[in-house]
Amino acid sequence: MGIDGNAVVYCEGAFDSTYGKTAHGLVRFTQRYNIVAVVDSTLSGEDAGVVLDGSPKGIPLVASLEEAFRVANSQELTLTYFVLGIATDGGYMTDEIRTAVIEALESGLNVDSGLHDFLSDESHISRLAEASHLSLRDIRKTDGMNNHMFSGKIEEVEAVRIALLGTDSAIGKRTTAWILANAMADRGLSAEFIGTGQTAWMQGADYSIVLDSLLNDYVSVELEHIVWRAWMDRKMDYAIIEGQGSLMNPGYPGGFEILAACRPHGIVLQHAPARTEYDGFPGYPLDPIEDQIHAIEFLSKKPVLAVTVNHEGIPRERIEGECRALESRLGLPVVDPLVEGVDRIIPVLEDLKK
């Protein structure tokens, strides 16, 4: 797909936190935009890739939209999109975000948002966009209706279906799913990433839905349909399905629908060993990974094949040791996708086709 345009990502005060996960995804990879800069005044002057993963991406963190325009001008680029890179609790609009959106529209930028509060429902913002002939894309806005019913057509999909679930929300499931799909393609295996959230759409996933914007009655049917449609179009060997939330998360329970509707042949589980509580819910201890594996396997009747590690809170020199200790404890292959890649777990997935 061709890019929609040159974009600045708004992530004020949140880039160095899990609330910046949409911005993180766009800095790491997107086929939809050319990311020129990220707005977060608390980290102004840093390279977004260095802050995120320790490797430069040539995407500066800037203090303001005005500075982002200067960066674009210095590269002889024309900014056309302002993308909200913050995932707030509940997807709510804040006054600070609202003010930033108005500034972007007044500066001539189209605006894309993945919040649950819709920009197009705010009269001042929608009038401003219309008067300036600019677009407002609310990625989570759907009419709640579809022409599909769960039919069992998932059984027609001959691709090996791998669910990339997690032990918590905001733990890196989408990033690992992309890494895994791309690594399989590099090995000559045809693998299709199936997105289930707004960031995957912003990254340009060819096959994606925004699961948490759907009425509950339509979640399973849309999951089945998007995997089936990818199969009908691409006839890929593997479908790598991005998970949402986690089975036992008190605020964002998820994964049940993917297990039920997508009928995966196996599960890869993303885990943060240093995380002790569910993200955003102090006082709610993270359920032990053994319990979460047991719950997944009990519900799906399929195996957890490997564990992928999010190394937040773990010093770089200890990551390898943490992975090996977890591997010994669980009896499963364990890798850190951002540090060592996922090549070591791909043979386990290839075994499913034998």
N, C-alpha and C positions, 0 to 999 in steps of 0.2 A: 504494500500500500504506500502511496505517497504521503508525505507529511502534510498536516493541516496548516502549519505555519511555525514561525519563530515565537517561542513562548518564554515568559517569565513566570516562575512558580512562587506563589505567596505562602510563606511558612513562618511568619513573624513569631519569634520566641519559642518555636517548637521543633526546629530542625534537629536538635540534639536530644530528641525524646521520641517515645513511641507515638506521640500525637502527630509527628511528622512523617508517618509511614507512607502517605501518598507521595509526598515530595521525595522520599527515599527511593521509591520505586521508579519515579520519573528520572531521577539523577542516574540511577543504575542502568535503566534501559527504557526507551520508548521509541516506537515506530510512528507515533502520531504527531509528535512535535520535535522541533529542534530546540532544546532547552538552552537558553542564553544565560540565565542567571536565576538565583534563588534569593528572595527577600527574607532576611532574618537579621535584624540589626544587632542582635546579641553575638553574632558570629561574623560580622562584616569584615571582609578582607581575607577570609579563609577560602580554600578550595572545597567545594561541597563534597567531592569524592574523598578528599583527605579526611575530613571530619567524619564522614560516614564509614569508610572502609580502609582508610590509610593509604589510598592510591589516588593521585590527582586525576580529575576528569575534565579539567579546563572549564569548569562551571563555577564562577565566583559566587560567594555569598555576599550580598550587598545590603546596605542599610535602608534603601528606599527604592520606590519605583523609578524615581528620577535618575538614580544611579544606574538602575538596570537599563534605562534608555541610553545612558552614556556608554555602557558596555556594548550594547548593540550597535550604536553609531561607530564606535571604535573598530568594530569588525565589519562595518558596512552592511549591517543587517537591519531589516525592518521588523520591529516587534509587532505581532498581530494578535497574540493570545495572552491572557492573564489567567493562570490556572491556580485554583485554590488547592494547595498542597497540605492543608491541615485536616486531620480527621478528629474533630472534636468529640467529646463524650456525647453520645446520642445524635451526632450529626447536626447539632444546633448552630445557628448563625449567632455570632456575637456582634456587638456594636463595632468592635475594631475591624472585624472582617467586612461588615457592611460598609464602613467608611472606605476601606481599601478597594472594594469593588466599585464604589462610586468614583473614586479617583481614577481607577483603571478605565472605566467607561468614558470619563471626561477627557482621558488621554488618548482615546481612540482605539481601545483594545476590546476585542471580543472576550467574553468571560466564560470559562468552564468551571463547574462546581460539582463536587460529589457529596455535598451536604444533604441531609434530609429536609432542612428548611430550604425551600426553593426560591431562587432569585427571581424567577419569572412570576412568582406570586406577590412580589413586593411592588406596589404600583409605581413608586418613585423610580426604582431601578429599571423596571420594564419600560416605563415611558422614556427614560433617558436612553436606553439601548435602542428603542424603536426610532427615536428622533435622530439618533446618530447612525442608523442603519447598521447596528452592531448586533451580533448574536449573543444570546444567553443560552448555554446548554446546561440543563440540570440533569446530570447523568443518572441520578436515582429516580427521576420522574417518569412514571409509567401510568398508563390508564388502568392498570390492574386487570386487564382482560386479555385473552388470547384465543386462538382458534384451536388449541391443542387439548388433548386429554391424555392422561397416562394410559398407554395402550399395551405396554410390554414390548414396544419396538426396540427398547434398549437391548433386547436379546438378539436383534439382527446385527448389532454392532460387533464385528469380529475382532476389532482392535482390543489389545490387552488394556484394561482400564485400571489406572493407578490413582488412588485418592491420596492427595498430599494433605493430610490432616495435621493438627497441632495439639499440644497439651494446654494451650492458652490462646487467647486472641493477641493480635499485634506481636506475633512471634517469628514471622518470616516465611509463612507458608507460600505466599505468592512468589516471593523471590526465589525460593528453593524450587518451586514448580517450574519457573522459567529456566533456571539453571539446568535442571534435570532434562527438560524437553530439548534445550539447545545442545546439551552434551550428547544426548542420544542421536540428534541429527548429525553432529560432528563425527559420530561413529558409523554413519551410514544407515541409521535406523530412522524410519519415518515416525515422528512423534508430534502430536498436536497438543498445544497448551489450551486448556479449557478454562476460561476466566469466569469467576463467580462474583466479582466485586467491581466497584467503580474505578479503582486504580488500574485494574487489568484492561478495562475499556480505554482509559487514558493512555495506557502503554501501547495500545494498538492491537490487542488480541483479535484475531480474525473471528474467533468463536467465543462469545462471552455473554453472560447475563449479569444483572445486578441483583443478586439473590435477596438481599435484605430490603429491597424496594418492592418486592412482590407480596401480594396478599398470600396468606399461608396456603390457601387451597391451590395456588398455582405454582408453588415452589417445586414440587416433585415433577410436575408435568414439564416445566420449562427446563429443569435439569436434564430430564430424559431427552427432550427435544434437541437441546443444543449439542449434546454428545452424538445423538443420532444424525443430526444435520452435518456435523463435522465428518462423520464416517461416510455419509452418502457423497459428500463433496470430495474428500481427500483419500479415503480408503487407507488411512494410516495404520501402522503397526501398533502404535501405543497412543492412548489418550491420557494425558496427565491433568488431573482435575484439581483445581485450586480449592482448598478448604476454606471455611469461614468459622470464626470463633473456635470453640472447643466443646466437646461433649459435656463437660462438667463446669464450664464457666458460668458463674451465677448471673451475669448480665447479658452475655452473648453466647448462649448455648447454640452449638452448631455442629454439623457433621452427620447428624442422624439422617438428614434428608439425602445427602450425597450417598451414604451407605445404602439407603433404601431404594432410591430412584436410579442411581447410576450403576448399581450392582458391580462394584469394583472387584477385580480379581486379586488385588492386594493393596496394602496401605503402606505408605512411607510416612513416618511420624516426626514432625518437627518439635524440638524440645529445647528449653533454655535451662541448663542444669543449675545456674546460679539464681534463678528466679524462685522465690519462696511463696509468693502470694499471687493470686490472679491479678493481671494487669488492670489497674484502676480500681481495685476493690480491696483496700487494706483490711486485714482481719480475716480474709478468706484464704486459708492456706491452699497452695496448689496441690491437687491430689497427686499422690506418688505416680510416677510414670508407669510402674508395674500395674497399678490399678486401672490406669487409663488404657493401657494395652489390652488388659483383660476385658474391659468394657467394649472396646472396639471389636475385638475378635469374637466376643459373645454375640454382639448385635449383628455383625456382618457374616459370621461363619467363614471369614477369610483371614489370612495371616497378616500381621504387621511384619513387613519384610526387612525394614531397615529404619534406623533413627538418624535424623539429620539435626545437627546442633546449631543453635543460635548462641554465639559466644559472649553475649552481653554480660558484663560484670566479671569476666574471666580474663586475667592478664594473658597477653599473647603467648608467653613462654609456658603457660599451663594448659593451653587449649588441647594440645596433643595428648597430654596425660589424662585430662578429663574425658576425652573421647575414648581412649583405651580402657579407662576404668569403667565407663558406662557400657562399653562393648562387652567386657568381661562379666559385668553384673547381669546384663540382659541376654547374653548369648546371641546378639544380633550385630550385623555390621553397623558401625557408627562413623559418620563423617561430618566435618564442618564444611558446608558447601562453599563458603566465602574464602576459606583458607586453603583447603586441599581439593576442592572440587567434588564431584560425585562419581567419578569414574569407577571407584571401588564398589559401588552398589549397583551399577548397571548390569553386571553379570547375573545378579540375583533376579533382576526384572526380566532379563532375557530368558532365564530358566522357565518363566511362565509360558513361553511360546513353544516349549519343547513337548 
